[in-house]
Amino acid sequence: MIRNAALKTLRFLAFSIVCGFWLWVMGYILFLIGVTFPIPQKPLAKTDAIIVLTGGQNRINTGLDLLASGQADHLFISGVNPDVTIENLVKLWHPDFQFIPCCIALGYAASNTEGNARESSQWARDMDIHSIRLVTSNYHMPRAWLEFTHALPRREIITHPVRPAALPDGSRDHLRLSLREYNKTLLTWVRLYIYPWDRLVEADNW
């Protein structure tokens, strides 16, 4: 009888592992489709601010393009190297630009996506920002969206994914990076669901 119970337990565990594996595979396929064909939300909508997360190709230039076209009144760039200034970024964007666009702020404290969300949420609260266009790479957007909607639950967040030119769709690097980001996104969901860091903050103040 004990042997039968042990066999049933092993079968259940094996079944659970197989089901979990296939759920993980199906989730990755859906994730890969989503990041391979990114579509900016409400491309013509104006928001109070644009928030750009550093660390990927074309992110900052896209944010500056959006600001220059009047898509928002403020631009916040999170995770900037301490040695970099607004002038440096504008020169890289347009070397012949004669003036610095208004209302650009840089955040130097963040070193990862969670830090981006913390740093940006504090800036948004200080500036009384209610709607945000979030700019980051297509493969990074799902994890960034989880962090930002968790950190700013009462703000409207419009996603604006950027496709890096140096990362062709379907390439080995693209698949490898997407797989790594998929696993990070799953871990982020687990972390936020089990122990959200903003429990220590009064939700009504956000």
Secondary structure, 3 states (H helix, E strand, C coil): CHHHHHHHHHHHHHHHHHHHHHHHHHHHHHHHHHHHCCCCCCCCCCEEEEEEECCCCCHHHHHHHHHHCCCEEEEEEECCCCCCCHHHHHHHHCCCCCCCCCCEEEECCCCCHHHHHHHHHHHHHHHCCCEEEEEEECCCHHHHHHHHHHHCCCCEEEEEEECCCCCCCCCHHHHHHHHHHHHHHHHHHHHHHHCCHHHHCCHHHC
